């Protein structure tokens, strides 16, 4: 089991530079978990891509449907007071803290391409390449 942030899920939905790594990540561990926040972040990414003309509204709707199906299986609750404590302890955002709390509570690695987050919580957060190299 691994915890993934919104960017990893976006990389799994939209073909791009990270797609080969995401496929390897899926092969290595198919049990992905995430926070409720993840869907909100994905919605924001899709809205931005649509606004910039990267994707059509129809494409975004289809991708959002895929994300919603994933969330039905993968979404886990996070205690906000725990997220606040983690945010304070590691000087990270409340958003990032939710992913960290989930990873800690599940005793699972957090997979993220956010370098600053990985540096803030070493041993908890890993890039896809770092995780795959283990």
VMD Tcl script that builds the backbone (N, CA, C; Angstrom):
set m [mol new atoms 402]
animate dup $m
set s [atomselect $m all]
$s set {name element resname resid chain x y z} {
  {N N UNK 1 A 0.836 -1.181 0.000}
  {CA C UNK 1 A 0.000 0.000 0.000}
  {C C UNK 1 A 0.882 1.245 0.000}
  {N N UNK 2 A 0.494 2.229 -0.820}
  {CA C UNK 2 A 1.180 3.516 -0.851}
  {C C UNK 2 A 0.143 4.624 -0.786}
  {N N UNK 3 A 0.576 5.776 -0.309}
  {CA C UNK 3 A -0.251 6.981 -0.310}
  {C C UNK 3 A 0.258 7.854 -1.446}
  {N N UNK 4 A -0.663 8.356 -2.254}
  {CA C UNK 4 A -0.277 9.214 -3.381}
  {C C UNK 4 A -0.911 10.585 -3.224}
  {N N UNK 5 A -0.194 11.603 -3.661}
  {CA C UNK 5 A -0.775 12.938 -3.657}
  {C C UNK 5 A -1.455 13.199 -4.995}
  {N N UNK 6 A -2.057 14.359 -5.119}
  {CA C UNK 6 A -2.847 14.674 -6.314}
  {C C UNK 6 A -2.009 14.645 -7.586}
  {N N UNK 7 A -0.776 15.105 -7.506}
  {CA C UNK 7 A 0.045 15.126 -8.720}
  {C C UNK 7 A 0.285 13.731 -9.269}
  {N N UNK 8 A 0.507 12.767 -8.397}
  {CA C UNK 8 A 0.715 11.395 -8.865}
  {C C UNK 8 A -0.545 10.893 -9.559}
  {N N UNK 9 A -1.688 11.207 -8.986}
  {CA C UNK 9 A -2.932 10.769 -9.616}
  {C C UNK 9 A -3.150 11.479 -10.952}
  {N N UNK 10 A -2.837 12.760 -11.022}
  {CA C UNK 10 A -2.943 13.484 -12.296}
  {C C UNK 10 A -2.024 12.841 -13.331}
  {N N UNK 11 A -0.804 12.492 -12.927}
  {CA C UNK 11 A 0.125 11.833 -13.853}
  {C C UNK 11 A -0.420 10.490 -14.328}
  {N N UNK 12 A -1.222 9.845 -13.492}
  {CA C UNK 12 A -1.802 8.558 -13.901}
  {C C UNK 12 A -2.990 8.745 -14.837}
  {N N UNK 13 A -3.612 9.909 -14.790}
  {CA C UNK 13 A -4.788 10.183 -15.625}
  {C C UNK 13 A -4.428 10.751 -16.992}
  {N N UNK 14 A -3.372 11.553 -17.031}
  {CA C UNK 14 A -3.010 12.288 -18.245}
  {C C UNK 14 A -1.639 11.816 -18.728}
  {N N UNK 15 A -1.580 11.343 -19.943}
  {CA C UNK 15 A -0.320 10.864 -20.532}
  {C C UNK 15 A 0.676 12.020 -20.603}
  {N N UNK 16 A 1.893 11.774 -20.133}
  {CA C UNK 16 A 2.917 12.810 -20.148}
  {C C UNK 16 A 4.273 12.238 -19.793}
  {N N UNK 17 A 5.189 13.114 -19.420}
  {CA C UNK 17 A 6.566 12.714 -19.117}
  {C C UNK 17 A 6.659 11.689 -17.985}
  {N N UNK 18 A 5.753 11.793 -17.016}
  {CA C UNK 18 A 5.808 10.895 -15.856}
  {C C UNK 18 A 5.057 9.582 -16.071}
  {N N UNK 19 A 4.376 9.435 -17.180}
  {CA C UNK 19 A 3.546 8.245 -17.412}
  {C C UNK 19 A 4.302 6.923 -17.275}
  {N N UNK 20 A 5.507 6.786 -17.839}
  {CA C UNK 20 A 6.224 5.511 -17.670}
  {C C UNK 20 A 6.497 5.183 -16.198}
  {N N UNK 21 A 6.853 6.198 -15.416}
  {CA C UNK 21 A 7.099 5.969 -13.990}
  {C C UNK 21 A 5.818 5.586 -13.261}
  {N N UNK 22 A 4.721 6.236 -13.618}
  {CA C UNK 22 A 3.438 5.919 -12.978}
  {C C UNK 22 A 3.050 4.471 -13.273}
  {N N UNK 23 A 3.265 4.028 -14.495}
  {CA C UNK 23 A 2.951 2.632 -14.836}
  {C C UNK 23 A 3.801 1.662 -14.009}
  {N N UNK 24 A 5.081 1.981 -13.846}
  {CA C UNK 24 A 5.953 1.135 -13.021}
  {C C UNK 24 A 5.501 1.150 -11.557}
  {N N UNK 25 A 5.070 2.315 -11.108}
  {CA C UNK 25 A 4.572 2.436 -9.738}
  {C C UNK 25 A 3.347 1.551 -9.535}
  {N N UNK 26 A 2.439 1.562 -10.500}
  {CA C UNK 26 A 1.233 0.720 -10.449}
  {C C UNK 26 A 1.600 -0.765 -10.445}
  {N N UNK 27 A 2.585 -1.125 -11.261}
  {CA C UNK 27 A 3.026 -2.526 -11.301}
  {C C UNK 27 A 3.611 -2.954 -9.960}
  {N N UNK 28 A 4.323 -2.043 -9.340}
  {CA C UNK 28 A 4.985 -2.345 -8.055}
  {C C UNK 28 A 3.979 -2.442 -6.915}
  {N N UNK 29 A 2.999 -1.521 -6.899}
  {CA C UNK 29 A 2.009 -1.507 -5.822}
  {C C UNK 29 A 0.700 -0.952 -6.368}
  {N N UNK 30 A -0.302 -1.802 -6.439}
  {CA C UNK 30 A -1.595 -1.396 -6.999}
  {C C UNK 30 A -2.542 -0.827 -5.948}
  {N N UNK 31 A -2.173 -0.912 -4.678}
  {CA C UNK 31 A -3.033 -0.449 -3.589}
  {C C UNK 31 A -2.686 0.996 -3.243}
  {N N UNK 32 A -3.370 1.931 -3.908}
  {CA C UNK 32 A -3.126 3.352 -3.710}
  {C C UNK 32 A -4.182 3.930 -2.785}
  {N N UNK 33 A -3.754 4.782 -1.855}
  {CA C UNK 33 A -4.656 5.484 -0.945}
  {C C UNK 33 A -4.368 6.971 -1.021}
  {N N UNK 34 A -5.396 7.771 -0.694}
  {CA C UNK 34 A -5.219 9.212 -0.716}
  {C C UNK 34 A -6.255 9.877 0.174}
  {N N UNK 35 A -6.183 11.190 0.259}
  {CA C UNK 35 A -7.085 11.980 1.097}
  {C C UNK 35 A -8.244 12.525 0.270}
  {N N UNK 36 A -9.291 12.972 0.946}
  {CA C UNK 36 A -10.420 13.608 0.260}
  {C C UNK 36 A -9.960 14.859 -0.482}
  {N N UNK 37 A -8.977 15.533 0.067}
  {CA C UNK 37 A -8.415 16.732 -0.556}
  {C C UNK 37 A -7.953 16.468 -1.983}
  {N N UNK 38 A -7.496 15.281 -2.252}
  {CA C UNK 38 A -6.937 14.927 -3.554}
  {C C UNK 38 A -7.897 15.252 -4.696}
  {N N UNK 39 A -9.164 14.931 -4.523}
  {CA C UNK 39 A -10.131 15.182 -5.594}
  {C C UNK 39 A -10.286 16.680 -5.856}
  {N N UNK 40 A -10.249 17.483 -4.815}
  {CA C UNK 40 A -10.343 18.938 -4.972}
  {C C UNK 40 A -9.133 19.468 -5.737}
  {N N UNK 41 A -7.972 18.929 -5.425}
  {CA C UNK 41 A -6.758 19.359 -6.120}
  {C C UNK 41 A -6.779 18.927 -7.587}
  {N N UNK 42 A -7.286 17.745 -7.851}
  {CA C UNK 42 A -7.401 17.271 -9.236}
  {C C UNK 42 A -8.372 18.150 -10.010}
  {N N UNK 43 A -9.486 18.487 -9.392}
  {CA C UNK 43 A -10.456 19.379 -10.029}
  {C C UNK 43 A -9.790 20.695 -10.415}
  {N N UNK 44 A -8.976 21.238 -9.528}
  {CA C UNK 44 A -8.297 22.494 -9.807}
  {C C UNK 44 A -7.317 22.359 -10.973}
  {N N UNK 45 A -6.575 21.265 -11.014}
  {CA C UNK 45 A -5.643 21.022 -12.128}
  {C C UNK 45 A -6.412 20.927 -13.443}
  {N N UNK 46 A -7.502 20.168 -13.443}
  {CA C UNK 46 A -8.293 20.010 -14.669}
  {C C UNK 46 A -8.891 21.338 -15.117}
  {N N UNK 47 A -9.390 22.126 -14.175}
  {CA C UNK 47 A -9.948 23.438 -14.522}
  {C C UNK 47 A -8.871 24.338 -15.127}
  {N N UNK 48 A -7.680 24.270 -14.574}
  {CA C UNK 48 A -6.563 25.062 -15.104}
  {C C UNK 48 A -6.191 24.600 -16.506}
  {N N UNK 49 A -6.105 23.294 -16.722}
  {CA C UNK 49 A -5.786 22.767 -18.052}
  {C C UNK 49 A -6.849 23.160 -19.070}
  {N N UNK 50 A -8.101 23.150 -18.672}
  {CA C UNK 50 A -9.181 23.535 -19.583}
  {C C UNK 50 A -9.083 25.022 -19.911}
  {N N UNK 51 A -8.872 25.835 -18.891}
  {CA C UNK 51 A -8.797 27.283 -19.070}
  {C C UNK 51 A -7.635 27.666 -19.985}
  {N N UNK 52 A -6.532 26.933 -19.897}
  {CA C UNK 52 A -5.347 27.228 -20.714}
  {C C UNK 52 A -5.396 26.580 -22.094}
  {N N UNK 53 A -6.453 25.809 -22.352}
  {CA C UNK 53 A -6.592 25.176 -23.654}
  {C C UNK 53 A -5.792 23.898 -23.821}
  {N N UNK 54 A -5.266 23.367 -22.727}
  {CA C UNK 54 A -4.506 22.115 -22.783}
  {C C UNK 54 A -5.450 20.939 -23.015}
  {N N UNK 55 A -6.617 20.985 -22.365}
  {CA C UNK 55 A -7.647 19.953 -22.499}
  {C C UNK 55 A -8.991 20.613 -22.762}
  {N N UNK 56 A -9.870 19.889 -23.428}
  {CA C UNK 56 A -11.227 20.392 -23.631}
  {C C UNK 56 A -12.049 20.129 -22.375}
  {N N UNK 57 A -13.185 20.786 -22.286}
  {CA C UNK 57 A -14.081 20.553 -21.158}
  {C C UNK 57 A -14.537 19.097 -21.138}
  {N N UNK 58 A -14.828 18.543 -22.301}
  {CA C UNK 58 A -15.260 17.141 -22.381}
  {C C UNK 58 A -14.162 16.203 -21.875}
  {N N UNK 59 A -12.916 16.470 -22.243}
  {CA C UNK 59 A -11.802 15.646 -21.761}
  {C C UNK 59 A -11.676 15.749 -20.241}
  {N N UNK 60 A -11.812 16.959 -19.731}
  {CA C UNK 60 A -11.709 17.172 -18.285}
  {C C UNK 60 A -12.817 16.440 -17.540}
  {N N UNK 61 A -14.016 16.467 -18.084}
  {CA C UNK 61 A -15.133 15.763 -17.440}
  {C C UNK 61 A -14.859 14.268 -17.380}
  {N N UNK 62 A -14.342 13.710 -18.460}
  {CA C UNK 62 A -14.027 12.282 -18.507}
  {C C UNK 62 A -12.943 11.932 -17.483}
  {N N UNK 63 A -11.909 12.758 -17.411}
  {CA C UNK 63 A -10.833 12.524 -16.449}
  {C C UNK 63 A -11.330 12.661 -15.011}
  {N N UNK 64 A -12.225 13.619 -14.783}
  {CA C UNK 64 A -12.796 13.793 -13.453}
  {C C UNK 64 A -13.620 12.570 -13.055}
  {N N UNK 65 A -14.342 11.998 -13.998}
  {CA C UNK 65 A -15.103 10.768 -13.720}
  {C C UNK 65 A -14.163 9.637 -13.301}
  {N N UNK 66 A -13.043 9.502 -13.994}
  {CA C UNK 66 A -12.049 8.478 -13.632}
  {C C UNK 66 A -11.527 8.728 -12.213}
  {N N UNK 67 A -11.228 9.989 -11.923}
  {CA C UNK 67 A -10.716 10.335 -10.595}
  {C C UNK 67 A -11.750 10.036 -9.514}
  {N N UNK 68 A -13.008 10.333 -9.793}
  {CA C UNK 68 A -14.064 10.067 -8.816}
  {C C UNK 68 A -14.214 8.571 -8.549}
  {N N UNK 69 A -14.106 7.760 -9.581}
  {CA C UNK 69 A -14.169 6.303 -9.388}
  {C C UNK 69 A -13.000 5.817 -8.533}
  {N N UNK 70 A -11.824 6.336 -8.811}
  {CA C UNK 70 A -10.648 5.988 -8.017}
  {C C UNK 70 A -10.855 6.371 -6.551}
  {N N UNK 71 A -11.402 7.560 -6.327}
  {CA C UNK 71 A -11.566 8.063 -4.967}
  {C C UNK 71 A -12.522 7.204 -4.145}
  {N N UNK 72 A -13.505 6.603 -4.788}
  {CA C UNK 72 A -14.453 5.754 -4.059}
  {C C UNK 72 A -13.744 4.596 -3.371}
  {N N UNK 73 A -12.673 4.133 -3.950}
  {CA C UNK 73 A -11.912 3.008 -3.400}
  {C C UNK 73 A -10.747 3.490 -2.532}
  {N N UNK 74 A -10.101 4.557 -2.936}
  {CA C UNK 74 A -8.818 4.948 -2.345}
  {C C UNK 74 A -8.902 5.975 -1.224}
  {N N UNK 75 A -10.018 6.677 -1.122}
  {CA C UNK 75 A -10.103 7.782 -0.168}
  {C C UNK 75 A -10.135 7.297 1.275}
  {N N UNK 76 A -9.316 7.932 2.098}
  {CA C UNK 76 A -9.246 7.627 3.529}
  {C C UNK 76 A -9.438 8.919 4.326}
  {N N UNK 77 A -9.994 8.774 5.505}
  {CA C UNK 77 A -10.202 9.921 6.389}
  {C C UNK 77 A -8.888 10.349 7.037}
  {N N UNK 78 A -8.784 11.646 7.243}
  {CA C UNK 78 A -7.630 12.218 7.929}
  {C C UNK 78 A -8.159 13.130 9.029}
  {N N UNK 79 A -7.626 13.003 10.210}
  {CA C UNK 79 A -8.019 13.880 11.315}
  {C C UNK 79 A -7.338 15.233 11.132}
  {N N UNK 80 A -8.158 16.284 11.092}
  {CA C UNK 80 A -7.633 17.615 10.826}
  {C C UNK 80 A -6.728 18.113 11.950}
  {N N UNK 81 A -7.018 17.745 13.199}
  {CA C UNK 81 A -6.142 18.185 14.289}
  {C C UNK 81 A -4.755 17.555 14.151}
  {N N UNK 82 A -4.710 16.328 13.679}
  {CA C UNK 82 A -3.422 15.672 13.433}
  {C C UNK 82 A -2.688 16.364 12.284}
  {N N UNK 83 A -3.434 16.751 11.250}
  {CA C UNK 83 A -2.818 17.455 10.118}
  {C C UNK 83 A -2.252 18.802 10.561}
  {N N UNK 84 A -2.978 19.485 11.427}
  {CA C UNK 84 A -2.492 20.769 11.929}
  {C C UNK 84 A -1.195 20.587 12.719}
  {N N UNK 85 A -1.152 19.567 13.554}
  {CA C UNK 85 A 0.058 19.295 14.336}
  {C C UNK 85 A 1.239 18.954 13.427}
  {N N UNK 86 A 0.994 18.154 12.399}
  {CA C UNK 86 A 2.057 17.781 11.458}
  {C C UNK 86 A 2.516 18.996 10.656}
  {N N UNK 87 A 1.568 19.838 10.249}
  {CA C UNK 87 A 1.926 21.058 9.515}
  {C C UNK 87 A 2.848 21.934 10.357}
  {N N UNK 88 A 2.523 22.055 11.642}
  {CA C UNK 88 A 3.348 22.870 12.537}
  {C C UNK 88 A 4.714 22.226 12.774}
  {N N UNK 89 A 4.722 20.930 12.996}
  {CA C UNK 89 A 5.971 20.221 13.295}
  {C C UNK 89 A 6.976 20.306 12.155}
  {N N UNK 90 A 6.489 20.142 10.916}
  {CA C UNK 90 A 7.387 20.080 9.765}
  {C C UNK 90 A 7.404 21.355 8.923}
  {N N UNK 91 A 6.649 22.381 9.361}
  {CA C UNK 91 A 6.570 23.649 8.619}
  {C C UNK 91 A 6.143 23.418 7.167}
  {N N UNK 92 A 5.057 22.655 7.007}
  {CA C UNK 92 A 4.504 22.382 5.679}
  {C C UNK 92 A 3.067 22.886 5.635}
  {N N UNK 93 A 2.478 22.895 4.451}
  {CA C UNK 93 A 1.104 23.365 4.318}
  {C C UNK 93 A 0.134 22.378 4.959}
  {N N UNK 94 A -1.031 22.879 5.288}
  {CA C UNK 94 A -2.081 22.006 5.803}
  {C C UNK 94 A -2.495 20.973 4.776}
  {N N UNK 95 A -2.413 21.340 3.505}
  {CA C UNK 95 A -2.742 20.392 2.435}
  {C C UNK 95 A -1.744 19.230 2.436}
  {N N UNK 96 A -0.458 19.576 2.405}
  {CA C UNK 96 A 0.574 18.537 2.402}
  {C C UNK 96 A 0.516 17.695 3.674}
  {N N UNK 97 A 0.217 18.341 4.785}
  {CA C UNK 97 A 0.160 17.639 6.064}
  {C C UNK 97 A -0.894 16.533 6.054}
  {N N UNK 98 A -1.976 16.720 5.316}
  {CA C UNK 98 A -3.009 15.685 5.252}
  {C C UNK 98 A -2.463 14.408 4.614}
  {N N UNK 99 A -1.687 14.550 3.568}
  {CA C UNK 99 A -1.079 13.378 2.931}
  {C C UNK 99 A -0.074 12.710 3.877}
  {N N UNK 100 A 0.696 13.528 4.592}
  {CA C UNK 100 A 1.689 12.992 5.523}
  {C C UNK 100 A 0.997 12.235 6.653}
  {N N UNK 101 A -0.054 12.821 7.221}
  {CA C UNK 101 A -0.793 12.155 8.300}
  {C C UNK 101 A -1.345 10.816 7.821}
  {N N UNK 102 A -1.888 10.789 6.620}
  {CA C UNK 102 A -2.430 9.539 6.095}
  {C C UNK 102 A -1.320 8.495 5.951}
  {N N UNK 103 A -0.197 8.902 5.405}
  {CA C UNK 103 A 0.925 7.968 5.248}
  {C C UNK 103 A 1.383 7.431 6.604}
  {N N UNK 104 A 1.502 8.311 7.573}
  {CA C UNK 104 A 1.932 7.885 8.908}
  {C C UNK 104 A 0.908 6.954 9.547}
  {N N UNK 105 A -0.373 7.283 9.399}
  {CA C UNK 105 A -1.414 6.462 10.037}
  {C C UNK 105 A -1.534 5.084 9.389}
  {N N UNK 106 A -1.238 4.995 8.102}
  {CA C UNK 106 A -1.300 3.707 7.398}
  {C C UNK 106 A 0.047 2.980 7.399}
  {N N UNK 107 A 1.062 3.650 7.949}
  {CA C UNK 107 A 2.425 3.109 7.919}
  {C C UNK 107 A 2.824 2.754 6.483}
  {N N UNK 108 A 2.547 3.701 5.593}
  {CA C UNK 108 A 2.800 3.510 4.164}
  {C C UNK 108 A 3.603 4.695 3.636}
  {N N UNK 109 A 4.413 4.486 2.627}
  {CA C UNK 109 A 5.155 5.604 2.053}
  {C C UNK 109 A 4.227 6.558 1.301}
  {N N UNK 110 A 4.558 7.836 1.378}
  {CA C UNK 110 A 3.869 8.862 0.598}
  {C C UNK 110 A 4.672 9.073 -0.674}
  {N N UNK 111 A 4.024 8.910 -1.815}
  {CA C UNK 111 A 4.698 9.098 -3.099}
  {C C UNK 111 A 4.299 10.459 -3.645}
  {N N UNK 112 A 5.302 11.291 -3.889}
  {CA C UNK 112 A 5.077 12.649 -4.365}
  {C C UNK 112 A 6.283 13.107 -5.178}
  {N N UNK 113 A 6.034 13.954 -6.132}
  {CA C UNK 113 A 7.131 14.565 -6.876}
  {C C UNK 113 A 7.433 15.965 -6.336}
  {N N UNK 114 A 6.823 16.323 -5.213}
  {CA C UNK 114 A 7.042 17.613 -4.562}
  {C C UNK 114 A 8.350 17.539 -3.761}
  {N N UNK 115 A 9.394 18.105 -4.310}
  {CA C UNK 115 A 10.724 18.032 -3.697}
  {C C UNK 115 A 10.742 18.639 -2.296}
  {N N UNK 116 A 10.106 19.789 -2.123}
  {CA C UNK 116 A 10.108 20.449 -0.811}
  {C C UNK 116 A 9.429 19.576 0.243}
  {N N UNK 117 A 8.357 18.924 -0.133}
  {CA C UNK 117 A 7.669 18.043 0.810}
  {C C UNK 117 A 8.552 16.850 1.160}
  {N N UNK 118 A 9.195 16.275 0.162}
  {CA C UNK 118 A 10.089 15.141 0.430}
  {C C UNK 118 A 11.225 15.540 1.367}
  {N N UNK 119 A 11.749 16.743 1.172}
  {CA C UNK 119 A 12.831 17.222 2.039}
  {C C UNK 119 A 12.342 17.488 3.456}
  {N N UNK 120 A 11.089 17.901 3.586}
  {CA C UNK 120 A 10.531 18.213 4.907}
  {C C UNK 120 A 10.264 16.964 5.733}
  {N N UNK 121 A 9.905 15.873 5.066}
  {CA C UNK 121 A 9.564 14.633 5.787}
  {C C UNK 121 A 10.322 13.436 5.192}
  {N N UNK 122 A 11.648 13.463 5.298}
  {CA C UNK 122 A 12.426 12.338 4.765}
  {C C UNK 122 A 12.055 11.050 5.489}
  {N N UNK 123 A 12.049 9.970 4.742}
  {CA C UNK 123 A 11.676 8.689 5.327}
  {C C UNK 123 A 10.182 8.441 5.307}
  {N N UNK 124 A 9.417 9.480 5.002}
  {CA C UNK 124 A 7.956 9.356 4.871}
  {C C UNK 124 A 7.561 9.550 3.413}
  {N N UNK 125 A 8.098 10.603 2.791}
  {CA C UNK 125 A 7.753 10.946 1.412}
  {C C UNK 125 A 8.905 10.600 0.472}
  {N N UNK 126 A 8.543 10.023 -0.664}
  {CA C UNK 126 A 9.519 9.567 -1.655}
  {C C UNK 126 A 9.047 9.950 -3.052}
  {N N UNK 127 A 9.991 10.213 -3.940}
  {CA C UNK 127 A 9.635 10.387 -5.346}
  {C C UNK 127 A 9.306 9.008 -5.914}
  {N N UNK 128 A 8.717 8.990 -7.085}
  {CA C UNK 128 A 8.435 7.701 -7.718}
  {C C UNK 128 A 9.730 6.923 -7.928}
  {N N UNK 129 A 10.757 7.604 -8.424}
  {CA C UNK 129 A 12.033 6.919 -8.678}
  {C C UNK 129 A 12.655 6.389 -7.398}
  {N N UNK 130 A 12.591 7.179 -6.328}
  {CA C UNK 130 A 13.145 6.725 -5.051}
  {C C UNK 130 A 12.424 5.469 -4.569}
  {N N UNK 131 A 11.110 5.485 -4.663}
  {CA C UNK 131 A 10.326 4.335 -4.210}
  {C C UNK 131 A 10.618 3.106 -5.066}
  {N N UNK 132 A 10.673 3.299 -6.370}
  {CA C UNK 132 A 10.910 2.173 -7.273}
  {C C UNK 132 A 12.314 1.594 -7.117}
  {N N UNK 133 A 13.258 2.406 -6.667}
  {CA C UNK 133 A 14.638 1.945 -6.493}
  {C C UNK 133 A 14.827 1.116 -5.220}
  {N N UNK 134 A 13.859 1.143 -4.339}
  {CA C UNK 134 A 13.976 0.401 -3.060}
  {C C UNK 134 A 13.818 -1.084 -3.267}
}
mol reanalyze $m
mol bondsrecalc $m
mol representation Tube
mol addrep $m
